C-alpha cells in the first residue's frame, strides 16, 4: 500500500483485521474491506454531492479509517477536492476509480464515508440495518422532499439547525 495513502488505514498484513464487508468499484479494479459495521449512515443533500454524483442526494455509511483496508487497486485511486477544485488528495475529498470512474467514497480527515451500493452483502437480499441512514444532512439544499421519519438537518448532524 502506498505510504502517503495508507498511513491511517489497516494494512493487508494486519492479522487482527477480520473483514466483515467487501466493496468494489464497478469494474472491480478497486476493492476494499471493512472490519466492522458503520458508526453512522446519512443521506447528504448538499449541492456538491448532487453535482458530483449526478443525483439528488448521496447515501454514505461512515467508518473510521483504521477499520478500512484496500486489497486491490490502490494505484487506480483518483482524488478530487471540490473546495479547491483540484485533482489532489487534499482532505476532505472524493475518491474514485481511475479506470471506470466509479465514485468510491468521501475521504475525511479521520473518517471514510463509503457508498453502500458498492458493498457485496453476500446472500443477504437486504442492506444490513447498520447501513441504513439515521438522518438527512444539508436538507435545505434538497431538490426534492423526502417523506420519512428521519431527522432532517440544515447542515451537519448535531451541528446545525434541525428542520
Secondary structure, DSSP 8 states (H G I E B T S, - for coil): --HHHHTTS--TT-TT----EEEE-SSSS-EEEESS--SEEEEE--HHHHHHHTSS-EEEEEEEGGGEEEEE-GGGEEEEBTTTTBSS--SSEEEEETTT--EEEEE-SSEEEE-GGGEE-TT-SS--GGGS--EEESGGG-SS---SSSEEBSSSTTSS-B-
